[in-house]
């Protein structure tokens, strides 16, 4: 279920509500004071999964969702290590002889230095 962050206008308590999108309300009851003066804190929610609400494990439907969730949990060093590990083969030329009549394809240019930053 999506997670929504609210703040109470009267007691300024910040709290989280888990509910389906169909049950979503813009104002909700504060668990501290009991008044229905909780308003949505969009900035808190925007800092989560690419400007949307966090998805629980049961809502991950594609490999892309799973990959995004896992990369959010990684440090910058881990991301850089995985990128280098997965692209190392592109940088090392093969010394094996080719069959007669074949030629090697030219290596594509290296990605720009900020390529890893754009992936984030």
N, C-alpha and C positions, 0 to 999 in steps of 0.2 A: 504494500500500500504506500502511496505517496506520503511524504512527511511535510507538514506545513508549520511554519514558525509564526507565533503570535506574541503580542505584547499587550498587557492590560493598560487601559488609559488611567484607571483610578489608582491601582497599586504598583504599576510599572513592572509587574512580574512578566518574565519572558518564559513562554512555554511552547511545547511542541504538540501538535495534534496529528495523529495518523488516521486518515479516512480515505475512502474511495472518492474519485472525482465527482461522482453523482451526489455524494453526501456533503460536498464542500460548502461552507458558509463563509461569507466575508467577515462577519462578526461572530465570535464564539464566546462561550462562558468561561470565565477565568477560574482555574482550579483553586486559587488562593482565596480570593474574596467572594467568589460566587456570582459576581455581576457579569452581564453580557456586554462587556466593553472591550473585549479582546480584538485588536485590529491586526491585520496581516503585516509581517515584517518581510517585505519582498527582498531586501538586500541580503538578509541571512540566507534565503532560499536561492538567490542568484549565485551565491558563492559555491553552491553544490554543482552537481553534474551538468555542466555546459548550459547554465541559465535555465535549468528546469529542476523539478523536484527529484529527490533521490529515489531510485528504484530499489525495491527489496529483491531478495534472491528469487522469489517466485515470479517477479515481473520481468526478469531478464529473458527476453525472447530470442535475441539474436546473438551471434558471436561478437558482433560489434558492440552491443551493450555490455557484454562481459569484458571485452577488451578495454573499453572506456573505464569501467569500474576498477579494473585491476591497475591500469596505468595511473589513475588518480591516487592510488595507494602507494605508488612507487616514488622513491626519491629521484632527484635529477641524475645522480650517479648511476642508479640502477637503469634508468631509461637510456643513458648514454652507453652503458655496457651492453645492453641488449641490442641497441642499434649497431654498434661496432661488431658484435658477434654475428649478427644476421647479415651484415654487408661485407664481411671480411673477404669472402670468395670473389667479390667483384674487383678487389684491388690486387689480388695475386694472380699473375698470368700462369697459364698451364704450359708446361714444357713437353707435354705428350705430342708425339708426331701425329699429324693428321693423315687420313686416308688420301690416296692419290686423287688429285682433281679438286680437293676441298681447300678452303681458305678460312682464316679466322675472321670473325665479325669484329669490327672496331669497338673498343670499349667506350661506353657512354661517358660523357663528362661527369666529373665528381659533383655531388650536390653542393650547393652553397653552404658556407659555414653556419648560417643560421637555420639550416634545414631542420635540425633537431628541435629548435625552438618553435618552429612553425607547426610541428607535430603535436605540440602540447595544447 
